[in-house]
Amino acid sequence: QAKGRIPCNKADRGWFRSARRSYNQKQVGCVGMIDYEDGCSILFRLKGSVFPKAFLYSLPSILIAVVVLILNNEFPETADTVENTVRGEFAKSQIWNAMTASLALMIGFRTRQALGRFWEGTSLLHQMRGEWFDSVSCLMSFSRAAREKKEEEVSQFRHTLVRLTSLMHASALDEICGSDESCQKVIDMEGLDVKTIDFLRDCTHKYNFNRVEALQHMIQVLVTHNQSNGVLTIPPPILSRVYQTLSRGLVNLLNAKKITDTRFPFPWAQIILLLLVFHCLTTPLMVAAAVTHYAWAIIITFVPVFSMISLNLVAAELEMPFGSDSNDLPLAHFQKDMNRALMLLLHDMTDHLCYTRPSAQQNFNKLVDFINGKDVPELRKSDSRAFLQDHYEKRDSF
């Protein structure tokens, strides 16, 4: 109990097992985003591609073009009617040209907006992680001075802080991607005391509280408590910076949540879809009136229709960068990076105080000459990877 671990009852063990099952089931789906290299090979990759859907949606236009060509060849009267209607009415009024130009402009605008949302989403997630890691790193360094006299209290504070922060970051990612249950890996969540686990469970299932806000408040309470009992031996004005970085991380989360909550305007998406349907219906008529060969009619119909549909599907994919789709941001990768960064702060060398060797060069002019590329005999090995490799080999040999 001194370490904050109380034996779990049957209900708590069941909740832990449920959380682990949820993580194991959803972890693969939360990976998101495809890693690739530019080249011809990406043309044949179907995972994350819009080609299958765009091809499927283009088939009706191709069928219409083929049917109209068959009618033109079998029934000359039909051919005259199509030619007079398309070349006469459509050509004079420029309906098809105006509709295609309007559709291209609207899809282009939607694509720019979607790409902006995508980059804003990844920027906010990196900023959120940076702010929260900076807060934990500062708190670790603030507790260093008290480690000699209060080693157990400092260790308890650090391990609790790391677990709460890992859980808070994972809960933030789950909230962004719209998941009700955890699908991110957390550093030893079972290491937290039962009352904390019970309250976090009730926040979601009983009170409908925001779990990220509850965890941030827990961290602030933890920091305040350890500042009052001497674990954090730092002046309050300096400690207040930690509260500021914690709050900035939450603000970044809310800004990212804004992307999830605010969709592309419905009227705009509706108009694009309407114009896209008209484009798919009128393009084969224009082609059938100008081309008599079946192969060319299929190709000329397929290319513009397929292009418009593909661009619209790409924009729809990028508009919502959080989730489990192949083109969504890799939330599981973000959580993994955060856990690694937090584990760094628990390493035994975290409190190591760095200093220079007695043989270190402290002459200012020689250091300036060295960074300017001049030959300094005392510093010949300092800019070489061989120096580090030789150092590690000598260390491992002892």
Helices and strands as residue ranges (DSSP letters): H 10-26, G 40-44, H 51-74, H 76-83, I 84-90, H 91-93, H 95-142, H 151-176, G 189-191, H 194-205, H 211-228, H 236-261, H 266-290, H 294-319, H 331-345, G 348-351, H 364-371, G 377-379, H 385-397
